[in-house]
C-alpha cells in the first residue's frame, strides 16, 4: 500500500512587540507499507482471520509561514502510524444469525515523541504514548437471501494519560457503536449502508511543564459517520 499525507496546522504564537501571532505549517509525503492476512475456514459457517498492517513512517517535508513576520523556512518531521494485528472470528449461530468478534493490538508506543525541524532548529514534543488494545463484538441477521442487517460495538484503550495528553492530539479511550444494511444486488455486487457513532471520551488534560499547568477536557468529543 502507498499512502499520501497532506498535513496542515495553524499554531498560535506569541510574537515580541506585535503580540499574538500565528504559524502556518504545510507538509506532505508519500509513504509505502504493506498488509498481510490469513483466513481459515475450519468448518462451514466458521471463519477465523488474522490481519497484519505494517508500521508506516511518514517523512513529512514542507514550509512554514508566519503571520506578521516575513520568511518561509523549511520544516520537516516524522509522523509514525503503528503496526497493528487483528484476530477476528465469524460464526453462524443459526441459518439466519451470525456472531462476529475481533481482538486487536496497535503499537502506538512508536509515537513516543514528535520531533520538528524548522530551518535547522529542532524541537521535541514528548508524547509518552503506549500500545493500545481493541475488542469488538457484532451480529448479522439475514432478513432474506438478499437483505442482511448488522449491529456491533467495540472498545479501544487510551494511548495516554491526562498528565501526558496534549491539546493538539487529545486522544482518549474510544467506544464505537455501529449498524448497517447489506443488500445483494447480484451474485457479484452488493450495496452497503452503514452508520457509526464514535465516543472519544473527555480526553482530560492535566499536563504540568516548566511553563505551567494546562488543565481541561473536551465535553463534546464524538463523531457521527
C-alpha positions as CSV (number, residue, x, y, z in Angstrom):
1,X,0.0,0.0,0.0
2,X,1.0,3.6,-0.6
3,X,-0.4,6.5,1.4
4,X,-0.3,10.2,0.7
5,X,-0.3,12.5,3.7
6,X,-1.3,16.2,3.5
7,X,-0.6,17.8,6.9
8,X,-1.7,21.3,7.7
9,X,-1.8,23.0,11.1
10,X,-2.3,26.6,12.3
11,X,-0.5,27.3,15.6
12,X,-1.0,30.3,17.9
13,X,2.3,32.0,18.8
14,X,3.4,34.9,20.9
15,X,5.4,37.4,18.8
16,X,7.5,40.1,20.7
17,X,6.3,43.6,20.2
18,X,3.4,42.6,17.9
19,X,1.6,40.4,20.4
20,X,-0.4,37.4,19.2
21,X,0.7,35.8,16.0
22,X,0.2,32.6,14.0
23,X,2.4,29.9,12.4
24,X,1.0,28.1,9.4
25,X,2.6,24.7,8.7
26,X,2.1,22.7,5.5
27,X,3.8,19.4,4.8
28,X,3.2,16.3,2.7
29,X,4.7,12.9,1.9
30,X,4.1,9.6,0.1
31,X,4.7,6.5,2.4
32,X,4.9,2.8,1.4
33,X,3.7,0.0,3.6
34,X,2.1,-3.5,3.4
35,X,-0.7,-5.6,4.6
36,X,-0.8,-9.3,5.3
37,X,-3.7,-11.6,6.1
38,X,-4.8,-15.2,6.6
39,X,-8.3,-16.6,6.6
40,X,-9.1,-20.1,7.9
41,X,-12.4,-22.0,7.4
42,X,-12.2,-25.0,9.7
43,X,-15.9,-25.9,9.0
44,X,-18.9,-24.5,7.1
45,X,-20.2,-21.4,8.9
46,X,-16.9,-20.7,10.8
47,X,-14.2,-18.3,9.7
48,X,-11.1,-17.2,11.6
49,X,-9.0,-14.3,10.3
50,X,-5.6,-12.8,11.1
51,X,-4.7,-9.4,9.7
52,X,-1.4,-7.5,10.0
53,X,-0.7,-3.9,8.9
54,X,2.9,-2.6,8.8
55,X,4.2,0.4,10.6
56,X,4.4,3.5,8.3
57,X,6.9,6.3,8.9
58,X,5.9,9.5,7.1
59,X,8.9,11.7,6.5
60,X,6.9,15.0,6.0
61,X,8.5,17.9,4.3
62,X,7.2,21.4,3.7
63,X,7.3,25.1,4.6
64,X,6.3,27.4,7.4
65,X,4.7,30.9,7.1
66,X,4.3,33.4,9.9
67,X,1.5,35.9,10.4
68,X,3.1,39.4,10.9
69,X,6.6,38.0,10.1
70,X,8.4,37.5,6.8
71,X,10.1,34.3,5.6
72,X,9.1,30.8,4.7
73,X,11.6,28.5,6.4
74,X,11.6,24.7,5.5
75,X,10.0,22.4,8.1
76,X,10.2,18.6,8.5
77,X,9.0,15.9,10.9
78,X,8.5,12.2,11.1
79,X,4.9,11.0,11.7
80,X,4.6,7.3,12.5
81,X,1.5,5.2,12.5
82,X,1.8,1.8,14.2
83,X,1.9,-1.7,13.1
84,X,-1.4,-3.4,14.0
85,X,-2.5,-7.0,14.5
86,X,-6.2,-8.1,14.5
87,X,-7.6,-11.6,15.2
88,X,-11.2,-12.0,14.1
89,X,-13.8,-14.7,14.1
90,X,-17.2,-15.3,12.3
91,X,-19.6,-18.0,13.5
92,X,-23.1,-18.9,12.3
93,X,-25.4,-19.5,15.2
94,X,-28.4,-20.4,13.1
95,X,-29.2,-20.2,9.4
96,X,-30.0,-16.5,9.8
97,X,-27.9,-15.3,12.7
98,X,-24.1,-15.0,12.9
99,X,-21.8,-13.5,15.6
100,X,-18.6,-11.6,14.8
101,X,-15.8,-10.8,17.2
102,X,-12.3,-9.3,17.0
103,X,-9.3,-8.6,19.2
104,X,-6.7,-6.1,18.1
105,X,-3.3,-4.6,19.2
106,X,-1.7,-1.4,17.9
107,X,1.9,-0.5,18.6
108,X,1.3,3.2,19.4
109,X,4.4,3.3,21.7
110,X,6.4,4.1,18.4
111,X,4.7,7.6,18.6
112,X,6.7,8.5,21.7
113,X,7.9,11.9,20.6
114,X,7.2,14.4,17.9
115,X,10.5,15.9,16.6
116,X,10.0,19.0,14.4
117,X,12.9,20.6,12.5
118,X,12.4,24.2,11.3
119,X,15.3,25.6,9.3
120,X,17.9,23.5,11.2
121,X,16.4,24.2,14.7
122,X,14.9,21.1,16.3
123,X,12.1,20.9,18.9
124,X,10.9,17.8,20.6
125,X,7.4,17.3,21.9
126,X,7.1,14.4,24.3
127,X,4.0,12.2,23.8
128,X,4.5,9.2,26.1
129,X,2.0,7.2,24.1
130,X,1.6,3.5,24.8
131,X,0.3,0.4,22.9
132,X,-3.5,0.0,22.7
133,X,-5.9,-2.9,22.7
134,X,-9.2,-3.3,21.0
135,X,-12.1,-5.6,21.4
136,X,-15.2,-5.8,19.3
137,X,-18.5,-7.8,19.0
138,X,-21.1,-7.8,16.3
139,X,-24.1,-9.6,15.0
140,X,-25.5,-10.2,11.5
141,X,-29.1,-11.2,10.7
142,X,-30.2,-12.4,7.3
143,X,-33.7,-11.0,6.8
144,X,-33.9,-12.6,3.3
145,X,-31.5,-14.2,0.9
146,X,-30.7,-10.7,-0.4
147,X,-31.0,-8.4,2.7
148,X,-29.0,-8.6,5.9
149,X,-28.8,-6.3,9.0
150,X,-25.7,-5.7,11.1
151,X,-25.1,-4.4,14.6
152,X,-21.9,-4.1,16.6
153,X,-19.8,-2.3,19.2
154,X,-16.1,-2.0,20.1
155,X,-13.7,-0.6,22.7
156,X,-10.2,0.8,22.2
157,X,-8.0,1.6,25.2
158,X,-6.4,5.1,25.6
159,X,-3.0,5.8,24.2
160,X,-2.0,8.2,27.0
161,X,-2.9,9.6,30.4
162,X,-4.2,13.0,31.5
163,X,-0.8,14.2,32.7
164,X,0.8,13.4,29.3
165,X,-2.0,14.4,27.0
166,X,-1.6,17.4,24.7
167,X,-4.3,19.5,23.1
168,X,-3.0,19.1,19.5
169,X,-3.8,15.3,19.7
170,X,-6.3,14.8,22.5
171,X,-6.7,11.1,22.1
172,X,-8.6,9.1,24.7
173,X,-10.3,5.7,25.0
174,X,-12.8,5.0,22.3
175,X,-16.3,3.4,22.2
176,X,-17.8,2.7,18.8
177,X,-21.4,1.7,18.0
178,X,-22.4,0.8,14.5
179,X,-25.3,-0.5,12.5
180,X,-25.7,-1.2,8.8
181,X,-27.6,-2.8,5.9
182,X,-26.3,-5.1,3.3
183,X,-28.3,-5.7,0.1
184,X,-27.2,-8.2,-2.5
185,X,-27.9,-6.7,-5.9
186,X,-26.4,-9.6,-7.9
187,X,-24.1,-12.5,-7.1
188,X,-21.1,-10.3,-7.6
189,X,-22.4,-6.9,-6.4
190,X,-23.7,-5.7,-3.0
191,X,-24.9,-2.4,-1.7
192,X,-23.7,-1.4,1.9
193,X,-25.2,1.4,4.0
194,X,-23.7,1.9,7.5
195,X,-23.8,4.4,10.4
196,X,-21.3,4.6,13.2
197,X,-21.2,6.7,16.4
198,X,-17.7,7.1,18.0
199,X,-17.2,8.4,21.5
200,X,-13.7,9.6,22.1
201,X,-14.1,10.3,25.9
202,X,-13.5,13.7,27.5
203,X,-9.7,13.5,26.8
204,X,-8.9,15.1,30.2
205,X,-5.7,17.1,30.2
206,X,-3.7,17.9,33.4
207,X,-0.2,18.5,31.9
208,X,2.4,20.3,34.0
209,X,5.6,21.6,32.5
210,X,8.2,24.3,33.3
211,X,5.8,26.8,31.6
212,X,2.9,25.9,33.9
213,X,-0.1,23.6,34.0
214,X,-2.6,23.1,31.2
215,X,-5.8,21.5,32.5
216,X,-9.2,20.9,31.0
217,X,-11.3,18.4,29.0
218,X,-13.5,18.1,25.9
219,X,-17.2,17.7,26.9
220,X,-18.1,17.2,23.2
221,X,-15.7,14.7,21.7
222,X,-17.5,12.4,19.3
223,X,-18.1,11.7,15.6
224,X,-21.1,10.5,13.7
225,X,-20.1,8.8,10.5
